[in-house]
Amino acid sequence: MKKTLLSLTLGLGAFAVPASAQEIVNRDPQIVQLLSEVSADSLRAHIDGLVSFGTRHTLSVSTPGSTTDPKRGIGAARQWILGKFRQYAQQSGGRMTASLDTWTLQPDGRRIDKPVEMANVMAILKGTDPTDTRVFLVQGHMDSRVTNVMNRDANAPGANDDGSGTAAVIELCRVLSKSNFPATIVFATLTGEEQGLLGAEHLSDRAVKEKWNLEAVLNNDIMGSNHSNETHIIDNTRLRVFSEGLPANMLRDTTGRIAQIRNFGNENDGKARTLARYLKEVGERYVENLEVVMIYRNDRYLRGGDHTPFVQRGFAAVRLTEMNENYDHQHQDLRVENKIEFGDYAKFMDFEYLRKNTAVNLATLANLAKAPAVPQNVTIEVRNLTNSTALYWKAPATGKVRGYYVLMRETHWPFWQKKFFTNKLGMTLPYSKDNYYFAVQAVSEDGNESLPVLPVPNLR
């Protein structure tokens, strides 16, 4: 598979080479080792454990204050996930804590018809740098459903929707809990997605109120099947990442940011889209035989996901989803009709595909958490008419920096095309600022890149 962006460091510069030339891919040995520990068999075991609870419908939990069924329903499932997180925390050297984030919802006249105890299951791997406040969140939703969204009694295996995303989060917690990162990683399995993104609404609101420095949210939902119904496409080599262009909170903009974005043509470079490009580059760098396909939408038609409440609050959040969905195995009563078996069973999943998709999450999280913070005060000189481009920036607030990458792409191009390395706090390139977009990343001593920061035009 051809990589989208190829980087060769030559002194102070790096450049993309033609596809026919020799390709050099630099990988962090620590991340490579962590990726080797992600196991398809382990993911299958997580799925089997989740399915064993019969249903994980949000309303299958007992009434608040009563005893939770230890073997059936979402109450039992979340205790099982919490036990997994606490088991993995024991190998973290005291850096990981696991807990239930609980609250009670009253009937809302829509998809909550009784008082219900809600709980997201959380594991927090604290960063080793006390000055580094950055947080990176990976999540999936643990609840499941059948055809009728209010049917809390029928068996709802939810193996792929969203056992796959939940299993990925559990597996990432298992593998990453043994490692040290300067920044903090949060692992979350959310509740109430099928009832209206309720767990994500709660967690994103908490992130705002507690003023988390939340730099990236990876939402994993329906990512373990390779076989579509209707078109019967079978393909486990492509993974979709959904991202919006302009942040939803800009619809209420009173600062003039929308006008500036429109004036300089940055409609395609919002936080979520920038994160999606990063995920594509890093994911394809580390995971073989997998293409990360960027979808320029926040989500699919008629559907929603737990990244959306974060997007609406201004965070960089994307959704990872399998390339070809099978609607015979989503939101279906368990049955056979016209020789077609309906239902979200594990037997319809591809666990090697799920392993690769989980590995994309790991590579992205580890690269981000090992990288320095982003460069500060990135500007582009626009006060003079020139056929070159001058950019300037300040060092990140935290992290040991080996240098910086200046990224460049043509205005019509979807991905970054070239990287130029420097250890200075500025760079002048022989490319016209009118013909390209630019961004700057901080690079760690191990070569891990921060998220890119687009420059602000220097008009004074």
C-alpha positions as CSV (number, residue, x, y, z in Angstrom):
1,M,0.0,0.0,0.0
2,K,1.3,3.4,-0.9
3,K,1.7,5.7,2.1
4,T,0.1,9.2,1.8
5,L,3.0,11.1,3.2
6,L,6.6,10.0,3.1
7,S,9.3,11.8,5.1
8,L,13.0,11.7,4.5
9,T,15.1,13.9,6.8
10,L,18.0,15.5,5.1
11,G,19.8,18.0,7.2
12,L,17.3,20.8,7.8
13,G,14.8,19.5,5.3
14,A,12.5,16.6,4.3
15,F,10.5,15.9,1.2
16,A,8.0,13.6,-0.3
17,V,9.4,11.3,-2.9
18,P,7.6,10.0,-6.1
19,A,5.7,6.7,-5.6
20,S,8.1,4.9,-7.9
21,A,11.1,5.8,-5.7
22,Q,12.4,4.0,-2.6
23,E,10.1,4.5,0.4
24,I,11.5,5.1,3.8
25,V,9.1,4.8,6.8
26,N,10.4,5.7,10.2
27,R,8.7,4.0,13.1
28,D,9.2,4.4,16.9
29,P,10.4,1.0,18.2
30,Q,8.3,1.4,21.4
31,I,5.1,1.8,19.4
32,V,6.0,-1.1,17.1
33,Q,6.4,-3.3,20.2
34,L,3.1,-2.1,21.6
35,L,1.3,-2.9,18.3
36,S,2.7,-6.4,18.4
37,E,0.8,-7.0,21.6
38,V,-2.6,-6.2,20.2
39,S,-4.3,-9.6,19.8
40,A,-7.2,-10.8,17.6
41,D,-7.7,-13.6,20.1
42,S,-7.8,-11.2,23.0
43,L,-10.3,-9.0,21.2
44,R,-12.5,-12.1,20.5
45,A,-12.4,-12.9,24.2
46,H,-13.6,-9.4,25.1
47,I,-16.4,-9.7,22.6
48,D,-17.5,-13.0,23.9
49,G,-17.5,-11.6,27.4
50,L,-19.7,-8.7,26.4
51,V,-22.1,-10.9,24.5
52,S,-22.5,-13.3,27.4
53,F,-24.6,-10.7,29.3
54,G,-27.5,-11.3,26.9
55,T,-28.4,-7.7,26.5
56,R,-26.6,-4.5,27.3
57,H,-29.6,-2.2,26.7
58,T,-29.3,1.0,28.7
59,L,-32.6,0.4,30.4
60,S,-31.8,-3.2,31.3
61,V,-30.1,-2.0,34.5
62,S,-32.0,-2.4,37.7
63,T,-33.9,0.6,39.2
64,P,-31.5,2.9,41.2
65,G,-31.0,1.6,44.7
66,S,-31.9,-2.0,43.9
67,T,-29.6,-5.0,43.4
68,T,-28.1,-5.4,39.9
69,D,-28.4,-8.8,38.2
70,P,-24.8,-10.1,38.2
71,K,-25.2,-12.1,35.0
72,R,-27.5,-10.2,32.7
73,G,-27.9,-6.6,31.5
74,I,-25.8,-3.5,31.2
75,G,-25.3,-3.3,35.0
76,A,-23.5,-6.6,35.0
77,A,-21.6,-5.7,31.8
78,R,-20.2,-2.5,33.2
79,Q,-19.0,-4.2,36.4
80,W,-17.2,-6.8,34.2
81,I,-15.5,-4.0,32.2
82,L,-14.6,-2.2,35.4
83,G,-13.0,-5.4,36.7
84,K,-10.9,-5.6,33.5
85,F,-9.8,-2.0,33.9
86,R,-8.8,-2.6,37.5
87,Q,-6.9,-5.7,36.6
88,Y,-4.9,-3.8,34.0
89,A,-4.4,-0.9,36.4
90,Q,-2.4,-3.3,38.6
91,Q,0.4,-3.4,36.0
92,S,0.6,0.4,35.7
93,G,2.8,1.1,38.7
94,G,0.0,3.1,40.3
95,R,-0.5,5.5,37.4
96,M,-3.9,4.1,36.3
97,T,-7.2,4.4,38.1
98,A,-10.5,2.8,37.2
99,S,-14.0,3.8,38.2
100,L,-17.7,4.2,37.3
101,D,-18.8,7.7,36.5
102,T,-22.5,7.4,37.6
103,W,-25.5,9.7,37.5
104,T,-29.3,9.2,37.5
105,L,-31.6,10.1,34.6
106,Q,-35.3,10.8,35.0
107,P,-37.8,9.9,32.3
108,D,-37.6,12.3,29.3
109,G,-40.6,11.3,27.3
110,R,-38.4,10.0,24.5
111,R,-36.1,7.0,25.0
112,I,-35.9,7.1,28.8
113,D,-39.1,5.9,30.3
114,K,-38.1,5.3,33.9
115,P,-35.5,6.6,36.4
116,V,-32.3,4.8,35.4
117,E,-28.8,4.7,36.9
118,M,-26.3,5.6,34.2
119,A,-22.6,4.8,34.3
120,N,-19.7,5.3,32.0
121,V,-16.7,3.0,32.8
122,M,-13.5,5.0,32.9
123,A,-9.8,4.2,33.2
124,I,-7.3,7.0,33.4
125,L,-3.6,6.5,32.7
126,K,-2.0,9.5,34.2
127,G,0.8,11.2,32.3
128,T,4.3,11.1,33.8
129,D,5.0,14.8,33.2
130,P,3.3,16.8,36.0
131,T,3.4,20.0,33.8
132,D,1.7,18.3,30.8
133,T,-2.0,18.8,31.1
134,R,-2.9,17.2,27.7
135,V,-5.6,14.5,27.7
136,F,-6.3,12.1,24.9
137,L,-9.6,10.1,25.0
138,V,-10.4,6.8,23.3
139,Q,-14.0,5.5,23.6
140,G,-16.7,3.1,22.4
141,H,-20.2,2.5,23.7
142,M,-21.1,-0.6,25.7
143,D,-24.9,-0.5,25.3
144,S,-26.7,-2.6,22.6
145,R,-30.2,-2.8,21.1
146,V,-32.6,-4.7,18.8
147,T,-35.1,-3.4,16.3
148,N,-37.3,-1.6,18.9
149,V,-35.0,0.9,20.7
150,M,-37.1,0.6,23.8
151,N,-37.0,-3.3,24.0
152,R,-34.8,-3.9,27.1
153,D,-35.8,-7.6,27.5
154,A,-34.8,-9.3,24.2
155,N,-31.4,-10.7,23.7
156,A,-29.2,-8.0,22.0
157,P,-25.7,-9.4,21.5
158,G,-24.3,-6.2,20.2
159,A,-21.1,-7.9,19.1
160,N,-20.1,-5.4,16.5
161,D,-22.4,-2.5,17.5
162,D,-20.7,-1.6,19.6
163,G,-19.0,-4.5,21.2
164,S,-16.2,-4.0,18.6
165,G,-15.5,-0.4,19.8
166,T,-15.8,-1.4,23.5
167,A,-13.5,-4.4,23.0
168,A,-11.0,-2.1,21.2
169,V,-11.0,0.2,24.2
170,I,-10.5,-2.7,26.7
171,E,-7.6,-4.1,24.6
172,L,-6.0,-0.7,24.3
173,C,-6.2,-0.3,28.1
174,R,-4.6,-3.8,28.5
175,V,-1.7,-3.0,26.2
176,L,-1.0,0.6,27.1
177,S,-1.4,0.4,30.9
178,K,2.2,-1.0,31.1
179,S,3.7,2.1,29.4
180,N,4.7,5.6,30.4
181,F,3.6,8.6,28.5
182,P,4.1,12.3,29.3
183,A,0.4,13.0,28.6
184,T,-2.7,11.4,30.0
185,I,-4.8,8.8,28.2
186,V,-8.4,8.2,29.1
187,F,-10.2,4.9,28.2
188,A,-14.0,5.1,28.3
189,T,-16.8,2.7,27.5
190,L,-20.0,4.8,27.4
191,T,-23.6,4.1,28.1
192,G,-26.8,5.3,26.5
193,E,-25.6,5.8,22.9
194,E,-28.6,4.1,21.4
195,Q,-30.9,6.2,23.7
196,G,-29.5,9.5,22.4
197,L,-25.7,9.8,23.0
198,L,-26.4,10.1,26.7
199,G,-23.0,8.9,28.0
200,A,-21.1,11.1,25.6
201,E,-23.2,14.1,26.5
202,H,-22.4,13.5,30.1
203,L,-18.7,13.0,29.6
204,S,-18.2,15.9,27.2
205,D,-20.0,18.2,29.5
206,R,-17.8,17.0,32.3
207,A,-14.7,17.7,30.2
208,V,-15.9,21.3,29.7
209,K,-16.8,21.9,33.4
210,E,-13.6,20.4,34.7
211,K,-11.6,22.3,32.0
212,W,-9.8,19.2,30.6
213,N,-7.1,20.1,28.1
214,L,-8.7,17.5,25.8
215,E,-6.7,17.5,22.5
216,A,-8.2,14.5,20.7
217,V,-11.1,12.1,20.9
218,L,-11.1,8.8,19.0
219,N,-14.6,7.3,18.9
220,N,-14.8,3.7,17.8
221,D,-18.2,2.5,16.7
222,I,-19.0,-0.5,14.5
223,M,-15.5,-1.4,13.4
224,G,-15.2,-5.2,13.3
225,S,-17.1,-6.5,10.1
226,N,-15.7,-6.7,6.6
227,H,-18.8,-7.8,4.7
228,S,-21.6,-5.5,3.6
229,N,-25.1,-6.6,2.9
230,E,-26.9,-5.6,-0.4
231,T,-23.6,-5.0,-2.3
232,H,-21.8,-8.0,-0.7
233,I,-18.4,-6.2,-0.7
234,I,-15.8,-8.1,1.4
235,D,-12.8,-6.0,2.3
236,N,-10.8,-5.8,5.5
237,T,-8.1,-3.4,4.1
238,R,-10.0,0.0,4.5
239,L,-11.2,1.8,7.6
240,R,-13.3,5.0,7.5
241,V,-12.6,8.0,9.7
242,F,-15.4,10.6,9.8
243,S,-14.6,14.2,10.5
244,E,-16.3,17.6,10.1
245,G,-14.7,20.5,8.5
246,L,-15.9,23.5,10.5
247,P,-16.5,23.1,14.2
248,A,-20.2,23.0,15.1
249,N,-19.8,25.6,17.8
250,M,-18.8,28.1,15.2
251,L,-22.4,28.4,14.1
252,R,-22.8,30.6,17.2
253,D,-19.5,32.5,16.4
254,T,-19.5,36.2,17.4
255,T,-15.7,36.7,17.2
256,G,-15.3,36.9,13.4
257,R,-13.5,33.5,13.2
258,I,-15.9,32.2,10.5
259,A,-15.1,35.3,8.4
260,Q,-11.4,34.8,8.8
261,I,-11.7,31.1,7.9
262,R,-13.7,32.0,4.8
263,N,-11.3,34.8,3.8
264,F,-8.2,32.5,4.0
265,G,-9.8,29.3,2.7
266,N,-9.4,27.2,5.8
267,E,-12.8,25.5,5.6
268,N,-11.2,22.1,5.3
269,D,-8.9,22.5,8.3
270,G,-11.0,22.4,11.5
271,K,-9.8,20.6,14.5
272,A,-11.6,17.3,13.7
273,R,-10.3,17.3,10.0
274,T,-6.8,18.0,11.2
275,L,-7.0,15.1,13.7
276,A,-8.3,12.8,10.9
277,R,-5.4,13.6,8.7
278,Y,-3.0,12.9,11.6
279,L,-4.7,9.6,12.2
280,K,-4.5,8.6,8.6
281,E,-0.8,9.4,8.3
282,V,0.2,7.7,11.6
283,G,-2.2,4.8,11.2
284,E,-0.9,3.9,7.8
285,R,2.7,4.4,8.9
286,Y,2.4,1.6,11.5
287,V,-0.4,-0.8,10.3
288,E,0.2,-2.8,7.2
289,N,-2.4,-3.6,4.6
290,L,-4.8,-1.0,5.9
291,E,-5.9,2.3,4.2
292,V,-7.5,4.9,6.4
293,V,-10.2,6.5,4.3
294,M,-11.2,10.1,5.2
295,I,-14.9,10.8,5.0
296,Y,-15.6,14.5,4.9
297,R,-18.7,14.3,7.0
298,N,-19.3,14.2,10.8
299,D,-21.2,11.0,10.5
300,R,-23.4,8.9,8.2
301,Y,-26.9,9.6,7.0
302,L,-29.6,8.9,9.5
303,R,-27.1,7.9,12.2
304,G,-25.2,9.5,15.0
305,G,-22.2,8.7,17.2
306,D,-20.6,9.6,20.5
307,H,-18.0,11.9,19.0
308,T,-20.7,14.4,18.2
309,P,-21.3,15.9,21.7
310,F,-17.5,16.5,21.9
311,V,-17.5,18.1,18.4
312,Q,-20.4,20.3,19.4
313,R,-18.4,21.5,22.4
314,G,-15.4,22.5,20.3
315,F,-13.2,19.4,20.8
316,A,-11.3,17.6,18.1
317,A,-13.3,14.4,17.8
318,V,-13.6,11.8,15.0
319,R,-15.4,8.6,14.4
320,L,-13.7,5.3,13.3
321,T,-16.0,2.9,11.5
322,E,-15.7,-0.1,9.2
323,M,-15.7,0.6,5.5
324,N,-18.7,-1.6,4.5
325,E,-21.5,-1.9,7.1
326,N,-23.9,-4.8,7.2
327,Y,-27.3,-3.6,8.2
328,D,-28.6,-7.2,8.6
329,H,-26.5,-7.3,11.7
330,Q,-27.3,-3.8,13.3
331,H,-30.3,-2.9,15.3
332,Q,-32.0,-6.2,14.4
333,D,-34.3,-8.6,16.3
334,L,-32.6,-12.1,16.3
335,R,-34.4,-14.1,13.6
336,V,-34.1,-15.8,10.2
337,E,-36.1,-14.5,7.2
338,N,-35.9,-15.7,3.6
339,K,-32.8,-17.8,4.6
340,I,-31.1,-14.6,5.9
341,E,-30.0,-14.6,9.5
342,F,-30.5,-11.3,11.2
343,G,-28.7,-10.2,14.4
344,D,-25.5,-8.7,15.7
345,Y,-23.5,-11.9,16.4
346,A,-19.8,-12.4,16.9
347,K,-19.7,-15.0,14.1
348,F,-20.3,-12.3,11.5
349,M,-17.1,-10.4,12.6
350,D,-13.5,-10.4,11.3
351,F,-11.2,-10.3,14.3
352,E,-8.1,-9.7,12.2
353,Y,-9.7,-6.6,10.8
354,L,-10.7,-5.5,14.3
355,R,-7.1,-6.0,15.4
356,K,-5.8,-3.7,12.6
357,N,-8.4,-1.1,13.4
358,T,-7.5,-1.3,17.1
359,A,-3.9,-0.9,16.2
360,V,-4.6,2.4,14.3
361,N,-6.0,3.7,17.6
362,L,-2.9,2.6,19.5
363,A,-0.4,4.1,17.1
364,T,-2.3,7.4,17.1
365,L,-2.7,7.6,20.8
366,A,0.9,6.6,21.6
367,N,2.4,8.9,19.0
368,L,0.3,11.8,20.4
369,A,1.0,11.0,24.1
370,K,4.7,10.7,23.5
371,A,4.9,13.9,21.4
372,P,5.5,17.4,22.8
373,A,2.6,19.8,23.1
374,V,1.8,21.8,20.0
375,P,3.9,24.8,18.9
376,Q,2.6,28.1,20.2
377,N,1.8,31.3,18.3
378,V,2.3,29.9,14.8
379,T,2.2,32.7,12.3
380,I,2.6,33.2,8.5
381,E,4.1,36.4,7.2
382,V,1.6,38.0,4.7
383,R,2.5,41.7,4.9
384,N,4.6,41.6,1.7
385,L,4.0,40.3,-1.8
386,T,6.4,37.4,-2.1
387,N,6.8,34.1,-3.9
388,S,8.2,32.5,-0.8
389,T,6.6,31.7,2.6
390,A,7.9,32.6,6.0
391,L,6.5,31.0,9.1
392,Y,7.4,31.6,12.8
393,W,6.4,30.0,16.1
394,K,7.3,29.6,19.7
395,A,8.3,26.4,21.6
396,P,5.6,24.2,23.1
397,A,4.5,24.7,26.6
398,T,5.6,21.2,27.6
399,G,7.8,18.4,26.2
400,K,11.3,17.8,25.0
401,V,11.7,19.0,21.5
402,R,14.1,17.7,18.9
403,G,12.8,20.1,16.3
404,Y,9.8,20.9,14.1
405,Y,8.1,19.8,10.9
406,V,6.7,22.4,8.6
407,L,3.9,20.6,6.6
408,M,2.8,21.7,3.1
409,R,0.1,20.8,0.7
410,E,-1.5,22.3,-2.4
411,T,-4.8,24.0,-1.7
412,H,-6.9,21.4,-3.5
413,W,-5.0,18.4,-2.0
414,P,-6.7,16.4,0.8
415,F,-3.5,15.4,2.7
416,W,-0.1,16.9,3.6
417,Q,2.3,16.3,0.8
418,K,5.7,17.4,2.1
419,K,7.5,17.8,5.4
420,F,10.4,20.1,6.1
421,F,12.4,19.6,9.3
422,T,14.1,22.4,11.3
423,N,15.4,22.9,14.8
424,K,14.8,26.6,14.5
425,L,11.7,28.6,15.6
426,G,11.0,29.6,12.0
427,M,11.4,28.7,8.4
428,T,11.3,30.3,5.0
429,L,10.3,28.1,2.1
430,P,10.6,28.7,-1.7
431,Y,6.9,28.1,-2.2
432,S,4.2,30.7,-2.6
433,K,1.9,31.1,0.4
434,D,-0.9,31.8,-2.1
435,N,-0.6,28.3,-3.6
436,Y,-0.2,26.1,-0.6
437,Y,-1.5,25.4,2.9
438,F,1.1,25.1,5.7
439,A,1.2,23.8,9.3
440,V,3.8,23.2,12.0
441,Q,4.3,20.2,14.3
442,A,6.6,19.8,17.3
443,V,8.8,16.7,17.2
444,S,10.0,14.7,20.2
445,E,13.5,13.3,20.6
446,D,12.0,9.9,19.5
447,G,10.5,11.4,16.4
448,N,6.8,11.6,17.6
449,E,4.9,14.5,16.2
450,S,2.3,16.7,17.8
451,L,-0.9,17.6,16.1
452,P,-0.3,20.2,13.3
453,V,-1.1,23.8,14.0
454,L,-2.2,26.0,11.1
455,P,-0.6,29.5,11.1
456,V,-2.4,32.7,11.8
457,P,-1.7,35.4,9.2
458,N,0.5,38.1,10.5
459,L,-1.3,41.2,9.2
460,R,0.5,43.8,11.3
